[in-house]
Amino acid sequence: MKKIRLTLTLLLAVCTASLSAQELFVDADFRMYFDNKEFGSCTFAVPGQDIESGTDFAARLTPRIGIRWEEKNSLVFGADMVQNFGQAGSQFLSEVKPIMYYQFQTPKVRAVAGIFTRDLAHDADYSTAFFTEAEKFIHNRMNGVLAQYNGRRGSYVEFICDWEGMYSTSSREKFRILSSGRHYLKHFYYGYNFTMFHFAGQKDAPLENVVDYLLVNPTVGVKFNAFFDFDIHVGLLQTAQRDRSFGHSWEMPRMGEAGFRMSRWGFTLDERIYFGQNLCPFFGGHEYTTEGGETVFIPYGRELYPGESFFRTDKGFYNRAALSYAKHFFHDTVRVRVEFATHCDGTGFGTQQMLDVAVKFFKPVYNSKNHKK
């Protein structure tokens, strides 16, 4: 009942405020996501903390209602509703979580504060070393702030602070700083992606340890058309990691990256090759002996490293090759994307099949400039 009363109060506030607002709008995003992973022949998995294979299959609906005034300011309320297909239990939905944020937006500047969806960021430019595709779908909401500047030819720079966990008996205190930028010239471009993750203590845990994790990905590339659209780039994945309770020295594993992409008629061939060290040295966690002589296990796993599992290879090599097809329909309101990807980490060969259907709807319902009094 408390959640229902809160929702009704928010809706009443929106409706009341709309009497003096310049514009009242509604929008809704729908997404169905299927991601089947068959990684059984690879040896990187740690039992109990990661799975070699599995399927993510779910649908998400994100309705929103908002007020816009003076053409730059918006206040938005909504809900993020997810149903995991085949989930046991009788609940109506797997998850229902709030969305509420203030946004200031001009053609070049965007600033957001509150609980907002990650599609407001330049999310597609982050390597899968930062987040898997499934992680992006599951972790759809960001809690904090976003600041973004958009320039000519698609150039941009942005900063995000995402508070992912509150210090409590059920969660570590954790927050993530993200930053990304691209500068496009006629054919050449350069840019970076960066994350700093503060993985802190949990109340009443046997050991309230803290892990600092940084990953920076500078990149340079060239885009051109020669019957196909080509995108060729090279980059570096450089980490700096410190587990304060198990040694204060910094570990700095890195990988070099080379990427080749060609596309036409909606089809894209994307090849990524990585050479270097295991980027996730703390993935397996630690065993800790308490003052009472009890041995407890402190897990890290995907909570610390949400990127693709293959970056944990100890063979110094990882190759990802993908063939995809993407198409927009009905004035870009519907997007369908299918992809078949292969992964090779030097120990085995894995395949991945994905289907992503997205619908985006936006409708102004009231505008004070055009409303007849």
N, C-alpha and C positions, 0 to 999 in steps of 0.2 A: 504493500500500500504506500510506503514511503516513496518508492520509485515512481509510482503512478502520480502521487501528489506533486513530486518534483517536476515531472514531465508536464503536467497540466499548468503548474505555475510558470514554467518557462514559456510555454505556448501562449499563455495569457499575457505575459510580459511582451512577447513579440507582437501580438495582435494590437496591444495598447500602444506600443511604440510606433507601430506602422501608421497611426493616425497623423503623426507629424513627420514621418520619414518621406524621403523623396521617392523611394522605390522599395517594394516588397517583392521578393522572388522566392521560388522554390526550385530545387534541383534534386536529382537522384542519380546515383551511380549504381549500376548492377555489374557484377562480375562472376563468371563461373570459371573455376581454375582446376585443371586436371594436370597432375605432374607425376608420372610413373617412373621410378628409378630402379634400375636393375644393375647393382654394383657388386654382386655376390662374389666375383672372382678377385676383387681387390682386397688388400690386406691392411688397410689403414684403420679400420674400425676398432674402437675400444668397446668391448662388451659392456652393456649397461649404460653407456653414455652416448652412443651413436648407433645408427642402424646402417647396414650396408645397402639395403634395398627398402623400398616402401613406396606408397602412393599417397599423395595429397590430393583430395578431391572434395571440393567445397564450393558453396555459393555465398556471395556477399551482396547485401543491399544497404546502401548508404543514403537515406533520404535526409534532406536539409531544408531549412527555411531560414531566410535571412533578410536583413534590413540594410539598405545602402543609402547613404546620404552624402550630399556634396560631391557625388560621383567618385570619391576616393575611399570612403570609409564604409566598412561592412561589419555587421555583427551577425554571426551565424550560429544556429543551434541545429543539432541533428542527432542521429544514432548510427552506430556501426553494428550491423546485424549479420551474423555468420551462422550458416548451418553446414557442419561437416557431414558429408553423405555417409550413411551407414552407421553413424554413431549410435551406440546402444543407449537406451533410456527413452523416456517418454516426454522429455522437455520439448517445448515448441521450437526453440532455437538453441544452438550450441552456445552462442555468446551474444549479448546485447550490451554495448558500451556507449557512453555519451561522446558527442562531438560538440565543442563550443569554443569559438575563437573570435577575436577581433582581427580585422585585416585592413591595412592601409595599402592601396595599390594605385600606381600611376603607370604609364607605358614603360617606364624604366625601373621603377622601385616597387618592391613588395616587402611589407613587414607584417608578420603574423605573431600573435601571442595567444596561447591557450592550448586546447586539444584539437589538433588538425590532422588531416590525412596527408600521407606522404606524397601524393600526386602533385602537391603544391611545390615540391622540390624538383631539382633536376636529377631524379632518382636513376634514370637509365644510364647515366655516365659512370656510375660506380661499378668497379670490377666485382666479379663474383667472389673475389677474395675478401670483400667487405661483407656482402650479404648474398645468400643464395636467392634464387627467384622465389622459392617457397617461403623463405624468411620475410621477404618483402610483402608477400601476400598476407602472411599470418600477422606480422607486426605492421599493420596498416596505419595505426594512429601514432602521432608524435605528441609528446607532452612537453611544452616549453615555448621556445621562440624560434622564428625563422627571419632572416634578413637577406634580401636578394637584390642585386643590381643587374639589369639586363641591358646590354648594349647592342651595337650594330652586328649584323650577320650572324646572330645567334650567340654572340659572346656574352658571358655572364660571370658573376662571382656570387657565392652565397655562403651563409653561415647558419648552422642549426645547433641548438642545444636541446637534446631529447632526454628527459628525466625518466628512466626506465624502471626504477625500483626505489621504494621507500624503506628506510631502516626499520625492521620489524622482526618478529619471530618467524614470519613466513617468507621474507624476502631480504636479500642483500640491498644495501644502499648502492645504487649504480646510476650513472648518467653518462651520456655519450655526446661528445662534441663532433660535429661533422662540418666539413667545409669542402667546397668544390668550385672550380673555375675553368673556363675555356676562353681562349682568344682566337678568333678565326680571321685569317687573312684571305687572300683570294683563293688559294688552294691549300696553303699550309695552316696548321693550327698547333697550339700548345696549351697545356693546362695541367691540372692536378686534382687529386682527391685526397682527403685527409680525414682520419678519425682519431680521437683520443677517448678511450673508454676507462672510466674510473669504476673499478669492480671492488666495492668496499665490503664492510663487515655486516653480519647478520646478528640480530639480538639473540642472546642466550645460546649462540653457537659454541661448540667446543673451542674454536679458535676464530676470533674475529679478524681474519687476515685480509690484506688489501693487495690487489693486483693492478698495476698500471700497464695499459696496453696502447701503443700508438702504431698507426700504419699510415704511410704516405705513399702516393702513387703518382709521381710526375710522368707526363707523357707528351710526346710530340708525334705529329702525323701529317699526312697529306690526303686530300680528297680531290678526285677528278673524275671526269666522264670520258670513257673510250668505248662506246656502245653500252657497256655496263658502267654502273656507278661504283667506283673503287674507294676504299678507305683503308690505308695502310699506316700502322703506327708502331712505335716501340716505346717501352716504358720500364719503370722500376717499381717493384713492390718492396719497400723498406720498412721493417718493423723495429720497434724498441719496446722491450717488455721487461717488467720487474715484478717478481713475487716477493713482497717485502718480508713476509714471515718465513720464507724458505731461502734466504740469501738476498742481499740487497744489490747485487751486481746486475747490470742491465745485460740482457741478451738481445742481439740484433740480427736475426736471420733475415735474408732477403732473397728475392727472385727477380730475374730479368723477364721481360714480357715482349713478345712480338705478335702482332695481330694483322690479319688480312681479311678484308670483307669485300665481296662483290655482290651486286644486286640489280635486278631488273624484273619488271612485270610482277612485282610483289614477292618474288623469290629472293632469298638471301643465303649466300654461303659464307659462313663465318668461321675462321680458323684462328685459334689462340694457342701459342706455345710458350711454356714457362720453363726456365732453368734456374736452379738454385737450391736453397735449403728449406727444411720443414719450417713453415711460418707459424706453427702452433705448438711450440715446445711444451707448454703447460697443459695441453688438452687433457691428459690422463689424470690430472689432479694430484693429490698428495695423501699419504698416510701420516697421521699425527698421533703421538703418544701423549696423553694428558698427564697431569701431575699425579693422578690416581693410578697410573699405569695402564689405562685403557687405550687401545689403539682404535682410532676412528678414521674414516676415509672422508676427505674433503674434495668433492667433485667440482670440476670446472666445465669441461665439455663444451657443448654448443651454447651454453649461457655466456661463456667468455668469447667463443669463436663462432659467430653466426655465418661465416663464409663457407664456400664450397669445401667439402671434406678432402678433396684431392690435393689441396695445398698443404696437407700434412704428409705428403710423400717423403720418404727418406732416400729415394732413388735419384733425386736431383732433376727430375723431369716430369712434366705434366702437359698433356695435349688435350685440348677440347675442340672438337669440330662439330658444327651444327648446320643443318639445312632447314630453313624455315620459310613459311609463306604467310604474309599478312595482308589483309584487305579491309578497307573501310567501306561502309554502306550507308545509304539513307542520309546524305549530307553530313557524313562523318559522325553520326550519332551511334553507329554500331561498328565495332571492330572485332575481327576474327583473326586469330593467330595460331598456327600450328608449327611445331618444331620437333625435329628428331636430332638428338645430340649424342655424340660418342665421347667417352672419357678414357684416357689411358694414363696411368700414374707410374708406369715402370714395373708394377707388380701384377696388374690385371687390366681387363678391358670392361668398361661399363657402358650401358646405353640408357637413354632418357627420352621419354616421349611426353610432349606437353600440348595441351589445348587450352586456349585462353579466349573467352568470349566476354566482351565488355560493351556496356551500353551507357551512354551519358546523355542525360536529359536536363535542360535548363529552361525555365519559363518565368518571365516577369509577370506578376499578377496584379500589380498596382504601381502606378507612377503618378506622383502628385503634379508633375508638369502637365500631364495630358488628362488628368482627372477633371471632369466637369463638376463645378460646385453648384 
